[in-house]
Amino acid sequence: MASSEAPPGEEAAAALLAALAARLTGSAEQEEQAAAAAPGRLATVGQIAALFRDPAGREKASESLFQDLLQMLRKASYEIDVTYKQNNTLEHTDSLFLLVSECFRCLRNACVQCTKNQNVMRNLGLIEASVHLIQLLHKLETNLESLLTAFRCSLQFLGNIAAGNKASQHRIWTLAFPSLFLNCLNHQDEKTVAYCCMVLFTCLNPERTRELQEESNLNVALAVLQASRKYPESEWTASFLELIQSEIGENNTVISAETAKFLVNCFKEKCQAVLILAFAENDDDEEALVTIRLVDVLCEMTSNSGHLECLQACPDLLEVTVKTLQLTHLAGKQSTNIFTVTHSGQEQSCHPAVGFKSHLIRLIGNLCYKNKANQDKVYDLDGIPLILDNCSIDDNNPFVSQWAVYTIRNLTEQNERNQELIARMEQQGLADNSVLEKMGLKVEKQDQKLILRSSGKTPHL
């Protein structure tokens, strides 16, 4: 994702930037000339940044210009550091932070869809200089607006120089992981956190994703998820969860118990957010999308023997899952929406909640696999009639009947009470006999008692 916001255009700022640029790269005489010539002077850093918003301008950029910007950043960084160490204050540093911001805007804009400029900057050492400056800005611990702006612009630059450029991604990861990412993800400024996530995700590949999930790096992964709790509208959380899901599903990666429990707690907190999707105008609600992705991740995790036992023992996970299924099922009956059972036979909707109820049922089935305590818990929560009520074909939930069959089998395996409940429901007309046949089950009467037996037929999954 490339950023190219326009730089400030105030005449006073332009004059100040011209003077500072001259001061850091030239003589006192040049400084006086620059201050006198601005704001009409074309070659201020801010004006160059504006020129780089145009592809033709980016292509004409010279290496010497980037070398000058690098020197300006290094000298500004030195002056900020010395001023703070000598005076223990950031007074009179606004102008330096303003210059840093404009330098990074210039570099950020010059990177957009321009591999040549990305490579030149990387070879000059601009990534190293930027990482050093970001760590310095973090160390200063102030809410000074000019510093925050510089912080944000520096991260935007790293995101843009990494976009589509594997060599830059590797350099950033080598220099920034894990300390810089951890510092920025825990920052109090929401935009700083968002831009840090942008850099992190831009740099990720399968190998780095696995590295991120190692025990020693767990604090970075948790920081991303904690940021999602703090800023639920963040677009990056769902992307991160998608990466975790892919690693578990495709590569059989086993994540730590601590991460697993953290994901469960996130789901428990956010589960009801998905109900907002019953209203068509909210189909892009970020918090709801995160809830959907969390269920997908938990389904993959409970399908992995390395995670199953831990998640089966997680307090309240099964209860929250059953209750979420109850609420979405009810929402679908109260009005026509994405949670309503449909049999139109038309092409599936591209709505993000398509399949959500199927996945909840799948998760319930996984959590009850060879687990008597969880089987009984679903009985106590009235979850069995609920699942039987979701056995019909539903365009909004592909394979829902198959997952319901799977879940009922897991609920009834070596569990007489659950078997008896389903047998009574069938006798009373509350359970569809054709559904039981699909499961390879049949109801028989023995000694005045209804029992559920295998029909000897292969279940239709």
C-alpha positions as CSV (number, residue, x, y, z in Angstrom):
1,M,0.0,0.0,0.0
2,A,1.6,3.3,-1.1
3,S,1.0,6.6,0.5
4,S,1.5,10.0,-1.3
5,E,-0.2,12.6,0.8
6,A,0.5,16.2,-0.2
7,P,3.0,18.1,1.8
8,P,2.0,21.3,3.7
9,G,1.9,24.4,1.4
10,E,2.2,27.2,3.9
11,E,4.7,29.9,2.7
12,A,6.3,30.1,6.2
13,A,6.9,26.4,6.3
14,A,8.5,26.5,2.8
15,A,10.8,29.3,3.8
16,L,11.8,27.5,7.0
17,L,12.5,24.3,5.1
18,A,14.6,26.0,2.5
19,A,16.7,27.7,5.3
20,L,17.1,24.4,7.2
21,A,18.0,22.5,4.1
22,A,20.7,25.0,3.3
23,R,21.9,25.0,7.0
24,L,22.3,21.3,7.1
25,T,23.9,20.9,3.7
26,G,25.7,24.2,3.0
27,S,27.1,27.3,4.5
28,A,25.7,30.1,6.6
29,E,25.6,32.3,3.5
30,Q,23.6,29.7,1.7
31,E,21.2,29.6,4.6
32,E,20.6,33.3,4.5
33,Q,20.1,33.1,0.7
34,A,17.6,30.3,1.0
35,A,15.6,32.0,3.7
36,A,15.5,35.2,1.6
37,A,14.6,33.3,-1.6
38,A,11.7,31.3,-0.1
39,P,8.8,30.9,-0.5
40,G,9.3,31.4,-4.2
41,R,12.2,28.9,-4.2
42,L,11.3,25.8,-6.2
43,A,13.8,23.4,-4.7
44,T,12.5,23.2,-1.1
45,V,12.2,19.6,0.1
46,G,8.4,19.9,0.3
47,Q,8.2,21.1,-3.3
48,I,10.3,18.2,-4.4
49,A,8.0,15.8,-2.5
50,A,5.1,17.3,-4.4
51,L,6.9,16.8,-7.7
52,F,7.5,13.1,-6.9
53,R,3.8,12.5,-6.7
54,D,3.9,12.4,-10.5
55,P,5.4,9.3,-12.1
56,A,7.5,11.3,-14.6
57,G,9.0,13.3,-11.7
58,R,9.9,10.1,-9.9
59,E,11.7,8.7,-12.9
60,K,13.9,11.8,-13.3
61,A,15.1,11.6,-9.7
62,S,18.9,11.5,-9.4
63,E,21.0,9.5,-7.0
64,S,22.7,12.7,-5.8
65,L,19.3,14.1,-4.7
66,F,18.7,11.0,-2.5
67,Q,22.3,11.3,-1.2
68,D,21.5,14.9,-0.2
69,L,18.3,13.8,1.6
70,L,20.2,11.1,3.4
71,Q,22.8,13.6,4.7
72,M,20.0,15.9,5.8
73,L,18.4,13.1,7.8
74,R,21.6,12.1,9.4
75,K,22.4,15.6,10.4
76,A,18.9,16.3,11.6
77,S,19.1,13.1,13.6
78,Y,22.4,14.1,15.2
79,E,21.1,17.6,16.1
80,I,17.9,16.2,17.7
81,D,19.9,13.7,19.7
82,V,22.5,16.2,20.9
83,T,19.9,18.8,21.8
84,Y,17.9,16.3,23.9
85,K,21.0,14.9,25.6
86,Q,22.4,18.3,26.5
87,N,19.2,20.0,27.5
88,N,16.9,17.1,28.4
89,T,14.2,18.9,26.4
90,L,12.9,19.1,22.9
91,E,12.3,22.9,22.9
92,H,13.2,24.5,19.6
93,T,13.3,21.2,17.8
94,D,10.0,21.7,15.9
95,S,11.9,22.9,12.9
96,L,14.1,19.8,12.8
97,F,11.1,17.5,13.1
98,L,9.4,19.4,10.3
99,L,12.4,18.9,8.1
100,V,12.6,15.2,8.9
101,S,8.9,14.9,8.0
102,E,9.4,16.6,4.6
103,C,12.5,14.5,3.8
104,F,10.5,11.3,4.5
105,R,7.6,12.6,2.4
106,C,10.0,13.2,-0.4
107,L,11.5,9.8,-0.1
108,R,8.1,8.1,0.4
109,N,6.6,9.6,-2.7
110,A,9.7,8.8,-4.8
111,C,9.3,5.1,-4.0
112,V,5.8,4.7,-5.3
113,Q,5.8,2.1,-8.1
114,C,9.4,3.0,-8.9
115,T,11.8,0.0,-8.3
116,K,14.8,2.1,-9.6
117,N,14.4,4.6,-6.8
118,Q,13.8,1.9,-4.2
119,N,17.0,0.2,-5.1
120,V,19.0,3.4,-5.2
121,M,17.8,4.5,-1.7
122,R,18.5,1.0,-0.3
123,N,22.0,0.9,-1.7
124,L,22.7,4.4,-0.3
125,G,21.8,3.2,3.2
126,L,18.5,5.1,3.6
127,I,16.8,2.1,5.3
128,E,19.5,1.9,8.0
129,A,19.3,5.7,8.5
130,S,15.5,5.5,8.8
131,V,15.5,2.7,11.3
132,H,18.1,4.6,13.4
133,L,16.0,7.7,13.3
134,I,12.7,5.9,14.1
135,Q,14.4,4.3,17.2
136,L,15.6,7.7,18.2
137,L,12.1,9.3,17.8
138,H,10.6,6.4,19.9
139,K,13.2,7.0,22.7
140,L,12.2,10.7,23.0
141,E,8.8,9.8,24.5
142,T,6.8,12.9,23.8
143,N,3.4,13.7,22.3
144,L,4.9,16.7,20.4
145,E,2.8,16.8,17.2
146,S,5.7,17.6,14.9
147,L,7.6,14.5,16.3
148,L,4.6,12.3,15.7
149,T,4.3,13.5,12.2
150,A,7.9,12.7,11.6
151,F,7.4,9.3,13.1
152,R,4.4,8.5,10.9
153,C,6.2,9.7,7.7
154,S,9.3,7.6,8.5
155,L,7.1,4.4,8.7
156,Q,5.3,5.3,5.5
157,F,8.6,5.5,3.8
158,L,9.7,2.1,5.0
159,G,6.3,0.7,3.8
160,N,6.8,2.2,0.3
161,I,10.4,1.2,-0.2
162,A,9.4,-2.3,0.8
163,A,6.4,-2.5,-1.5
164,G,7.0,-5.2,-4.2
165,N,10.8,-5.1,-3.5
166,K,12.1,-8.3,-1.9
167,A,15.6,-6.9,-1.3
168,S,14.2,-4.0,0.7
169,Q,11.9,-6.2,2.6
170,H,14.8,-8.4,3.6
171,R,16.9,-5.4,4.7
172,I,14.0,-3.9,6.8
173,W,13.3,-7.2,8.4
174,T,16.9,-7.8,9.3
175,L,17.2,-4.3,10.9
176,A,13.7,-3.9,12.4
177,F,12.6,-7.3,13.6
178,P,11.7,-7.6,16.4
179,S,12.7,-4.4,18.3
180,L,11.5,-1.7,16.0
181,F,8.2,-3.4,15.3
182,L,7.6,-4.1,18.9
183,N,8.2,-0.5,19.9
184,C,6.0,0.9,17.2
185,L,3.2,-1.6,17.7
186,N,3.0,-0.5,21.4
187,H,3.0,3.2,20.6
188,Q,0.2,5.3,21.9
189,D,-0.5,6.9,18.5
190,E,-3.0,5.0,16.4
191,K,-1.6,6.1,13.1
192,T,1.9,5.0,14.1
193,V,0.6,1.6,15.0
194,A,-1.3,1.3,11.7
195,Y,1.7,2.3,9.6
196,C,3.9,-0.1,11.6
197,C,1.4,-2.9,10.7
198,M,1.7,-1.8,7.1
199,V,5.4,-2.3,7.1
200,L,5.2,-5.6,9.0
201,F,2.7,-7.1,6.6
202,T,4.6,-5.8,3.5
203,C,7.7,-7.6,4.7
204,L,6.1,-10.9,5.6
205,N,6.6,-14.0,3.6
206,P,6.0,-17.7,4.6
207,E,9.4,-18.0,6.3
208,R,9.0,-14.7,8.2
209,T,5.5,-15.6,9.2
210,R,6.8,-18.8,10.8
211,E,9.6,-16.8,12.5
212,L,6.9,-14.4,13.9
213,Q,5.2,-17.4,15.5
214,E,8.3,-18.7,17.3
215,E,8.1,-18.6,21.1
216,S,10.9,-16.0,21.3
217,N,9.0,-13.6,18.9
218,L,5.6,-14.2,20.4
219,N,5.4,-10.7,21.9
220,V,5.4,-9.2,18.4
221,A,2.5,-11.4,17.2
222,L,0.6,-10.6,20.4
223,A,1.2,-6.9,20.0
224,V,-0.5,-7.0,16.6
225,L,-3.5,-8.7,18.1
226,Q,-3.5,-6.4,21.1
227,A,-3.5,-3.5,18.7
228,S,-6.6,-4.9,17.1
229,R,-8.4,-4.9,20.4
230,K,-7.4,-1.3,21.0
231,Y,-8.1,-0.2,17.4
232,P,-10.9,-2.5,16.2
233,E,-11.3,-0.7,12.9
234,S,-7.7,-1.5,11.8
235,E,-7.6,-3.2,8.4
236,W,-4.5,-5.1,9.2
237,T,-5.8,-7.5,11.9
238,A,-7.9,-9.6,9.5
239,S,-4.8,-9.9,7.2
240,F,-2.7,-11.1,10.1
241,L,-5.3,-13.7,11.1
242,E,-5.5,-14.8,7.5
243,L,-1.7,-15.4,7.5
244,I,-2.0,-17.5,10.7
245,Q,-4.9,-19.5,9.2
246,S,-2.8,-20.2,6.1
247,E,0.2,-21.4,8.1
248,I,-1.9,-23.7,10.2
249,G,-4.0,-25.0,7.4
250,E,-1.4,-25.4,4.6
251,N,1.8,-25.9,6.5
252,N,0.5,-27.6,9.7
253,T,2.3,-25.0,11.8
254,V,1.6,-25.4,15.6
255,I,1.4,-22.1,17.3
256,S,2.1,-21.6,21.1
257,A,-0.6,-22.3,23.7
258,E,-0.3,-18.6,24.8
259,T,-1.2,-17.4,21.3
260,A,-4.0,-19.9,21.0
261,K,-5.5,-18.7,24.3
262,F,-5.1,-15.1,23.2
263,L,-7.0,-15.8,20.0
264,V,-9.8,-17.5,22.0
265,N,-10.1,-14.4,24.2
266,C,-10.2,-12.1,21.2
267,F,-13.1,-14.2,19.8
268,K,-14.9,-14.2,23.1
269,E,-14.7,-10.4,23.2
270,K,-15.7,-9.8,19.6
271,C,-18.1,-12.6,18.9
272,Q,-21.3,-10.5,18.9
273,A,-19.8,-7.9,16.6
274,V,-20.7,-10.1,13.7
275,L,-24.4,-9.5,14.3
276,I,-24.0,-6.0,12.8
277,L,-23.7,-7.8,9.4
278,A,-27.4,-8.5,9.5
279,F,-27.7,-5.0,8.2
280,A,-26.6,-4.7,4.6
281,E,-24.9,-1.3,5.0
282,N,-22.4,-2.7,7.5
283,D,-20.9,-5.5,5.4
284,D,-17.5,-4.0,5.6
285,D,-17.4,-3.5,9.4
286,E,-13.8,-4.3,10.4
287,E,-14.5,-5.7,13.8
288,A,-17.1,-8.1,12.4
289,L,-14.6,-9.2,9.7
290,V,-12.1,-9.9,12.4
291,T,-14.7,-12.1,14.2
292,I,-15.3,-14.1,11.0
293,R,-11.5,-14.5,10.5
294,L,-11.1,-15.6,14.2
295,V,-13.6,-18.4,13.7
296,D,-11.8,-19.5,10.5
297,V,-8.5,-19.6,12.4
298,L,-10.1,-21.5,15.4
299,C,-11.6,-24.1,12.9
300,E,-8.1,-24.7,11.5
301,M,-6.6,-24.9,14.9
302,T,-9.1,-27.4,16.2
303,S,-8.5,-29.5,13.1
304,N,-4.9,-29.8,14.1
305,S,-4.1,-32.4,16.8
306,G,-1.4,-30.1,18.2
307,H,-4.0,-27.5,19.2
308,L,-7.1,-29.5,19.8
309,E,-6.7,-30.6,23.4
310,C,-5.7,-27.1,24.5
311,L,-8.7,-25.5,22.8
312,Q,-11.1,-28.1,24.1
313,A,-10.1,-27.2,27.6
314,C,-10.4,-23.4,27.0
315,P,-13.0,-22.0,29.5
316,D,-16.1,-20.7,27.8
317,L,-15.0,-21.2,24.2
318,L,-17.6,-23.8,23.4
319,E,-20.3,-21.9,25.2
320,V,-19.5,-18.7,23.3
321,T,-19.5,-20.6,20.0
322,V,-22.9,-22.1,20.7
323,K,-24.4,-18.8,21.8
324,T,-23.0,-17.0,18.7
325,L,-24.7,-19.7,16.6
326,Q,-27.9,-19.2,18.5
327,L,-27.8,-15.4,18.0
328,T,-27.0,-15.5,14.3
329,H,-29.6,-18.2,13.7
330,L,-32.2,-16.0,15.5
331,A,-31.1,-12.9,13.6
332,G,-31.7,-14.8,10.3
333,K,-35.3,-15.7,11.4
334,Q,-36.2,-12.2,12.6
335,S,-35.6,-10.6,9.2
336,T,-34.2,-11.4,5.8
337,N,-30.4,-11.0,5.9
338,I,-27.1,-12.8,5.4
339,F,-27.9,-15.2,8.3
340,T,-31.3,-16.2,6.8
341,V,-31.5,-19.7,5.3
342,T,-32.0,-19.4,1.5
343,H,-32.6,-22.0,-1.2
344,S,-32.5,-19.9,-4.3
345,G,-30.0,-22.1,-6.1
346,Q,-28.3,-18.9,-7.3
347,E,-24.6,-18.2,-7.3
348,Q,-23.2,-17.7,-3.8
349,S,-23.1,-14.2,-2.4
350,C,-19.7,-12.6,-2.0
351,H,-20.8,-11.3,1.4
352,P,-18.0,-11.8,4.0
353,A,-20.4,-13.7,6.3
354,V,-21.1,-16.4,3.8
355,G,-20.3,-19.7,5.5
356,F,-20.1,-18.2,9.0
357,K,-22.7,-20.5,10.6
358,S,-21.2,-23.5,8.8
359,H,-17.9,-22.7,10.5
360,L,-19.4,-22.2,13.9
361,I,-21.0,-25.7,13.6
362,R,-17.7,-27.1,12.4
363,L,-16.0,-25.5,15.4
364,I,-18.5,-27.0,17.8
365,G,-18.0,-30.4,16.2
366,N,-14.2,-30.2,16.5
367,L,-14.5,-29.1,20.2
368,C,-16.7,-32.1,20.9
369,Y,-14.5,-34.7,19.2
370,K,-14.0,-37.6,21.7
371,N,-14.7,-35.1,24.5
372,K,-17.5,-36.2,26.8
373,A,-17.5,-33.0,28.9
374,N,-18.0,-30.8,25.8
375,Q,-20.6,-33.2,24.4
376,D,-22.6,-32.7,27.7
377,K,-22.1,-29.0,27.6
378,V,-23.7,-28.7,24.2
379,Y,-26.7,-30.7,25.5
380,D,-27.0,-28.3,28.5
381,L,-26.8,-25.3,26.2
382,D,-29.7,-26.6,24.0
383,G,-27.2,-26.8,21.2
384,I,-28.3,-30.1,19.7
385,P,-31.8,-28.9,18.5
386,L,-30.0,-25.8,17.2
387,I,-27.6,-27.8,15.1
388,L,-30.4,-30.1,13.8
389,D,-32.2,-27.0,12.7
390,N,-29.2,-26.1,10.5
391,C,-29.1,-29.4,8.5
392,S,-30.8,-28.2,5.4
393,I,-29.1,-26.7,2.3
394,D,-28.4,-23.0,2.7
395,D,-27.0,-20.9,-0.1
396,N,-25.5,-18.6,2.5
397,N,-23.7,-21.4,4.2
398,P,-22.1,-23.9,1.8
399,F,-21.7,-27.4,3.3
400,V,-23.7,-26.5,6.4
401,S,-25.6,-29.8,6.2
402,Q,-22.3,-31.8,6.0
403,W,-20.8,-30.0,8.9
404,A,-24.0,-30.5,10.9
405,V,-23.9,-34.3,10.2
406,Y,-20.2,-34.3,11.3
407,T,-21.0,-32.4,14.5
408,I,-24.0,-34.6,15.4
409,R,-21.9,-37.7,15.0
410,N,-19.3,-36.2,17.3
411,L,-21.9,-35.2,19.8
412,T,-23.5,-38.7,20.0
413,E,-20.4,-40.8,19.9
414,Q,-20.5,-42.9,23.2
415,N,-23.0,-40.4,24.7
416,E,-26.3,-42.1,25.5
417,R,-28.0,-38.9,26.8
418,N,-27.4,-37.1,23.5
419,Q,-28.4,-40.1,21.5
420,E,-31.7,-40.4,23.5
421,L,-32.4,-36.7,23.0
422,I,-32.2,-37.0,19.2
423,A,-34.2,-40.2,19.2
424,R,-37.0,-38.5,21.2
425,M,-36.9,-35.5,18.8
426,E,-37.3,-37.8,15.8
427,Q,-40.2,-39.6,17.5
428,Q,-41.9,-36.3,18.2
429,G,-41.3,-35.0,14.7
430,L,-38.8,-32.4,15.9
431,A,-35.9,-34.0,14.0
432,D,-36.0,-34.8,10.3
433,N,-35.5,-38.6,9.8
434,S,-33.8,-37.9,6.4
435,V,-31.2,-36.0,8.3
436,L,-30.5,-39.0,10.6
437,E,-30.3,-41.2,7.5
438,K,-27.6,-38.9,6.1
439,M,-25.7,-39.4,9.3
440,G,-26.0,-43.2,9.0
441,L,-28.2,-43.3,12.0
442,K,-31.7,-44.7,12.8
443,V,-34.1,-44.6,15.8
444,E,-35.2,-47.9,17.3
445,K,-37.5,-48.8,20.2
446,Q,-36.1,-51.2,22.7
447,D,-37.7,-52.1,26.0
448,Q,-40.0,-49.0,25.8
449,K,-36.9,-46.9,25.3
450,L,-35.9,-45.0,22.2
451,I,-32.3,-45.5,21.1
452,L,-30.1,-44.2,18.3
453,R,-28.3,-46.8,16.4
454,S,-26.0,-47.0,13.3
455,S,-28.0,-47.9,10.2
456,G,-25.0,-49.6,8.7
457,K,-25.0,-47.1,5.9
458,T,-22.1,-44.8,5.1
459,P,-22.8,-41.2,6.3
460,H,-23.3,-38.8,3.4
461,L,-20.7,-36.2,4.2
